[in-house]
Amino acid sequence: MVVPCGLAKESHALRFEEQIKSIFLRHCVRCHGGQTQEADLDLSNMPALLRGSADGDVLVAGQPDASPLFSLITAGEMPADRETEVTVAEVE
């Protein structure tokens, strides 16, 4: 099935708003959003997430296991403070 590019972008933005943004707000934006953007990474909105960080892209489209952001979270390296650890249910 071929999805027009505009629809694919809308779908990703909708998924971010409905499923991912609340997780990032709970666990990530204190250090990666708003006024503070460690590693030049802003996870507070989809356009900023797609810009990546000082080290480059943090997502690999269609390949979450190859995405640096996903790898850091699933390895338990992020969030660094350990007070707001992402749960297994949130990762899935």
N, C-alpha and C positions, 0 to 999 in steps of 0.2 A: 504494500500500500504506500502510495506517495502522499506525503502531507505537505501542502504549500508551506514555504518557509515562515510566513507570517503566523500561520496557525501553530506551528511548532513552537515558535517563540512565545506566543500567548499561553500555550499549554505549560511550558516551563515556568513562566512567570506566575501562573495560577497555582501550580504545585508549590512553588516557593512560598507564596503568600499563605496558602492553606495548610501546608504540612511542615515546611522547613523553617520559616521565619520565627515561629514561636520557640523552636528548639535553640536557634541561634540567639534569640533574645534572652533566654534563660541561662545559657551557658557561655556565650562567646562575645557578645557586643560590648561587654564591660572593657575588654581589651582590644577588640577588633570592630569598632563601629563608633559612630558619633564623633566625639571630640578625640578619643584615643584610638589610634590605628597602628598597633604594634605590627612591625614588618610591612607597613603600608597596606595592611589587609583590612578591608571594611566588609563585614558580613551583615550589615543592617539592611541591605536591599539588593535586589537581583542585579542591576547594572554594575554596582560596585563589586559584587561577588564575581561577576564575569570579567572584570578588569584584572583580577588576580592580586598578587602581592609583589613585594620588592623582588622576590625570587622567581616570579613568573606566574603562569597559570596555576590555579589551585584545583581546577576541575578538568576532567577529560570526558567529553560528551559521550554518553552511552556506556561508559566504562568506570563505574564508581570505584572498583578495586584498583584501578590505575590512577585515580585522582589523589594527588598529594594531601588534600584536606581530609578526605575520607580515611586515608591511611593513618594520618596523625591521630584522628579521633578513635579509630578502631584499635590502634596500638596503645591507647591510653596516654599518649603524649600530650594531647590537648583535650580539654582545657588544662593548662599548666597548674592552676591553683588547687586542683583536686577537690575543692569544696563544691564544685558544680559539675561533677563528672557526668558524662552523657550515659544514659542507661542503654541496655541492650535493646529494649523496645523502641527507644528513640532512633537508634541506628538503623533498625530494620524498617 
